[in-house]
Amino acid sequence: MHLDIIVGGRYMEIKSNADMMESSYHKYRKCEEGLDHVREDLSNQIQSKEHVKV
């Protein structure tokens, strides 16, 4: 839920805590998914280097 108001001729949108938390959670998940790819790439690089050393 959010509330649209006009203050002093300025349009403002006030979001509820739940909306802000949901938005933050989606940003967090997006970052985590990106980091998962980085972790996987690093893991693969480390494993391939270990095979080369042997």
N, C-alpha and C positions, 0 to 999 in steps of 0.2 A: 504494500500500500504506500502511496506517496501523495503529497499534497502540493498542488500548484497554487502559488500566491503571487500577488504583485505588491511590492513594497517600494514606495517612493518612485513609481514608474518603472521599477526593475522587476523583471520576471524571475521568480525563484522557484526552485523545486525542492521540496523537503522530503527526503526519503526516510522511511522508518528504519529502525535498527535491523530488522529482519532483511529488508531489501539490501542494506549496506553489507550485511554479513554474507548474504547470498552472492552478491557481486564480488566480494573479496574472496569467497570460496572458489568461484569460477576462475578468477585470476590465479589463485594458488594452484588449482588443478592444472591449468594451462602451463604454468611454470614447471610443475612436477612432471608433466608429460614430456616437456622439452628436456628436463634433466634426465629422465629415464633414457632418452635416446643418447645423451652424452655419456651416461654411465655405461650403457651397452657398448658404445663405440670404444670407450677407454678400456673396458674389459676385453673386448676383442683384440685391441692393439696389444695389450699386455700379454694375452694368451699367444698371439702370433709371434711376439718377440721371445717368449719363453721357448717356443718350438724352434726358433732359429738358433738360440744359444745351445741347445742340446746337440 
